Amino acid sequence: MSIRFDDRVAIVTGAGAGLGRSHALGLAARGAKVIVNDLAAADGSNNAADSVVAEIVAAGGEAIANGANVANFDQVQAMVESAMDTWGRVDILVNNAGILRDKSFAKMPLEDFQLVIDVHLNGTFNCTKAVWDIMRAQNYGRIVMTTSSSGLYGNFGQTNYGAGKMAVVGLMNTLVLEGAKYGININSLSPTAGTAMMEGLIDQAVFDVLTTESVTAALLVLCAEEAPNRFILCAGAGGYASAHIYETDGIYLPPEKQTPENVLAQLEAINAREGEQELTAGFKQTYKFVGKAMKALGMET
């Protein structure tokens, strides 16, 4: 099976370099028309995005450069309107734009935390919100959130980045439920690649193995018509895996034993992995707990 994007229109944010550039080139090479978004300079120039567009056009593809700040909804909306005016639809959104402001939590200014959240979380919200009604109306959409192992598992000095990257997974989980009947599939990519963000931080030999192209191979799967839904796909250096959030089966304590001391005493049983499951909606946790309580109290219907 060959993955193609002929007649599909894609928006890739942060596409002037690194992973975003690789994603934009990969989509275009397989037929997509691409909005190449990268933050414009103060004078309006956008050499990075223009360069990627030039590569796509030289290879026979179609692309438009765009300098919207993803943290500014008005600019994002104008970007989406540009895609609609030019091609009449938006099929794919790759939320890739990001920045780093790494510091230990004790030394992190509030401004650095807010800025990173504005770009990673609010920027993802803005772009997704701007294409949502379009995708609903056309009964088709593929949206990719970019999460990170820093969000899924933590990383020293990245409380701002980690918080934003885990938050987009929560955004995905709810949008999956709301977009299902409109043919909108939403997934998350957790990449590791040798980009400008990592330059000088790791050995060159390791940097060279962490190619952007190996990550883009995973990204294209999440953009395809055959894409999964509510999937966290991890990719780097040719390795591919999935990440999951599980909940243990847990225990039930009757009212007279619902004390912090008894909960503490039962932590091992609470944490037992047998019977754990991947819940696909918040209400399923409530159903599970209520079911346990009703069974213990002899109230089953």
Secondary structure, 3 states (H helix, E strand, C coil): CCCCCCCCEEEECCCCCHHHHHHHHHHHHCCCEEEEECCCCCCCCCHHHHHHHHHHHHCCCCEEEECCCCCCHHHHHHHHHHHHHHHCCCCEEEECCCCCCCCCHHHCCHHHHHHHHHHHHHHHHHHHHHHHHHHHHHCCEEEEEECCHHHHHCCCCCHHHHHHHHHHHHHHHHHHHHHHHHCEEEEEEEECCCCCCCCCCCCHHHHHHCCHHHHHHHHHHHHCCCCCCCCEEEEECCEEEEECCCECCCCCCCHHHCCHHHHHHCHHHHCCCCCCECCCCHHHHHHHHHHHHHHHCCCCC
